[in-house]
Amino acid sequence: MFKKFLFIIALLFAGTAFAAVDVNKASAAELDGIKGIGPAMSEKIINERKASEFKDWNDFIGRVGGVGEKTAAKFSAEGLTVNGKRFSAAAQAKADKKKKDAETKASKTAKGDDKPASKKKDKAAAPATAASTPQAAASDAKK
């Protein structure tokens, strides 16, 4: 009977050891329990979290210095989550592509606004003939 009791206790501890740790809710000790996160990193995470909770993995990677995609993948494999979601390289790639597309579109829009204005200037300058300028008109009047 006592052996069964010990076995059940051991299973409970094993289950909690592999439980996910949410970065927005975890204490410093829980964060330190993630392999790769030490006291300095957990302090960075908690300080950034005080400003505002992490929305997603992109937000976490962008705000916590020293954390990139590879590190985020390792933390996720160790049980760290952001809002209950594990890091996904595919989701990260999709988010990066979306961000890059938005930046490209914004830059094209900015460049596109410049082109019509320059074309208008070119069109306005193109029809100018010798007689249409004031100097040309004065020289034509003398002739």
Beta strands, then each sheet from edge to edge (+ up, - down):
strand 1: 21-22
strand 2: 80-81
sheet 1: 1+ 2+
end
